[in-house]
């Protein structure tokens, strides 16, 4: 089974995208991990390494898909250290 990682920061745009993505992905093909970056701050570095530039974003089969726009990763990092 392939793994998909959905990164978000908890904003309304992110939560709505999360609901839609989780509903749309084939659960027989993908194991989905949801990572809330405001609650799991060490994961920000992993998201950056994967190529995530903004949230919400979906890492699927090694490719990053930026969905809508909630916040840049720089903004998320700034809020975590504020």
C-alpha positions as CSV (number, residue, x, y, z in Angstrom):
1,X,0.0,0.0,0.0
2,X,1.3,3.5,-0.9
3,X,1.5,6.2,1.7
4,X,0.1,9.7,1.4
5,X,0.9,12.5,3.9
6,X,-1.4,15.5,4.2
7,X,0.2,18.5,5.8
8,X,-1.8,21.3,7.3
9,X,-1.7,24.0,10.0
10,X,-5.3,23.8,11.3
11,X,-6.7,26.8,9.5
12,X,-10.2,26.7,7.9
13,X,-8.8,26.2,4.4
14,X,-6.6,23.4,5.6
15,X,-9.4,21.6,7.5
16,X,-11.8,21.8,4.5
17,X,-9.1,20.5,2.2
18,X,-8.3,17.7,4.6
19,X,-11.9,16.5,4.7
20,X,-12.1,16.6,0.9
21,X,-8.8,14.8,0.3
22,X,-9.5,12.1,2.9
23,X,-12.9,11.5,1.3
24,X,-11.5,11.4,-2.3
25,X,-8.4,9.1,-1.8
26,X,-8.8,5.4,-2.5
27,X,-8.3,3.8,0.9
28,X,-7.5,0.5,-0.8
29,X,-4.5,2.2,-2.5
30,X,-3.3,4.7,0.1
31,X,-2.6,4.8,3.8
32,X,-3.1,8.4,4.7
33,X,-1.2,10.2,7.5
34,X,-2.4,13.6,8.5
35,X,0.2,15.9,10.0
36,X,-0.9,19.1,11.8
37,X,2.3,21.2,11.7
38,X,1.2,23.5,14.6
39,X,0.9,20.5,16.8
40,X,3.8,18.5,15.4
41,X,6.5,21.2,14.9
42,X,9.4,18.8,14.3
43,X,7.5,17.6,11.2
44,X,8.0,21.1,9.6
45,X,11.6,20.1,8.7
46,X,10.4,16.9,7.1
47,X,7.7,18.7,5.2
48,X,10.4,21.1,3.9
49,X,12.7,18.3,2.9
50,X,9.8,16.7,0.9
51,X,9.3,20.0,-1.0
52,X,6.3,21.5,0.8
53,X,6.2,25.3,0.4
54,X,2.7,26.0,1.7
55,X,-0.2,24.3,3.4
56,X,-2.5,22.5,2.9
57,X,-0.3,20.1,0.9
58,X,-0.4,16.5,0.0
59,X,2.6,14.3,-0.5
60,X,1.6,11.5,-2.8
61,X,4.0,8.9,-4.3
62,X,6.9,11.3,-3.6
63,X,5.2,14.3,-5.4
64,X,4.0,17.4,-3.5
65,X,0.6,18.8,-4.4
66,X,-0.2,22.2,-3.0
67,X,-3.9,22.6,-2.5
68,X,-5.5,26.0,-2.4
69,X,-3.5,28.3,-0.1
70,X,-3.7,28.6,3.7
71,X,-0.3,29.7,4.7
72,X,3.3,29.5,3.5
73,X,5.6,27.2,5.4
74,X,7.6,30.3,6.5
75,X,4.4,31.7,8.0
76,X,3.7,28.4,9.9
77,X,7.3,28.4,11.2
78,X,6.9,32.0,12.4
79,X,3.7,31.2,14.3
80,X,5.4,28.2,16.0
81,X,8.2,30.4,17.2
82,X,6.1,33.4,18.2
